[in-house]
Amino acid sequence: MPEVEIGKVTHYFDRIGVAVLSLTGSIQIGDTIRIYGRATNFVQQVTSLQIEHQPVSSAKPGDDVALKVEHKVHANDKVYRIE
């Protein structure tokens, strides 16, 4: 399945399992994404997104969005949307 790079991780909050993404592409709830980096490689479904602590259903290029992640991620890990 083709994967489209949609951004990268800029921060990870360990205690709550939330990653902050800087987006170069769009993302929405229900998308399947892969987070890939030196020590990271997993696929998950997007179940929640927040911008400025407000829940949103989608985000666009240029947004910084918070995303609940299933595994630990690292700054500069790349984020891909699986088409």
N, C-alpha and C positions, 0 to 999 in steps of 0.2 A: 504494500500500500504506500502511496506517495506521502511524504512528510514535508510540511512547509514550515520553515523557521519563522516563529512569531515573536521571539524576544529572548531575554535572558534574565536570570535570577540576579537581583541586586542585593537582597538581604534575606536572611532566614531567621525566624523566631523559633528557637529550639523547643521552648517549653510548650508552645501552643501548636507547633507543627504547621506554621504558616510561612509561605514564601512570598516575597514581593518581586513582581516581574516588571521589567521595563519593556513595553510592547513595541514591536516593529510591524506586527500584524494584528489581526482581530482574534478575539477569543470569546466564547459564550458558554453558558452552562449547558452541559450535555456533550461538549466536545471531548474527544479522546486526545490526550497529549502525551508526548514523550519528553522527559527531562533527562538530558544527557550531559555528562561532564567527565572529568578525569576519574572521579570515584563514584559517579552517579549514572545509572541507566535504568529507568523504569517507565512503565506506561500506566496511566490512570485516567479516569474520567473526571471532568471538571464538575464538582458538585456545589461549589460556592465561590463567589467572587465578591470582592469589596473594593470600592474606591473611596478614600478618605473615611473609612470606617462605616460606609453606607453600602448595604447590599445592592448589587447590580446584576442584571442578567447577561450583560455582554460588555466588552471593552474594546477600544479601537487603538490603532497605532498612535503612539505618543502618550498613552495613558500609563500610569503606574498602578498596578492592580495587585491586591492581596489574594492569595489562593491557598486553600487548605491542601496540604500535600501528604501523601501516605508514607513517604520516606524522607530521611534527612537529605537536604540539598545544599549546594554551596554557591557562593557568589560567582557569577560568570558562567554557571551551567547554562547551556542553551535549551530553549523550550521550542518544541515542534508540535504543530497540530497535525494529527493523522487524518488524511482526507478520506 
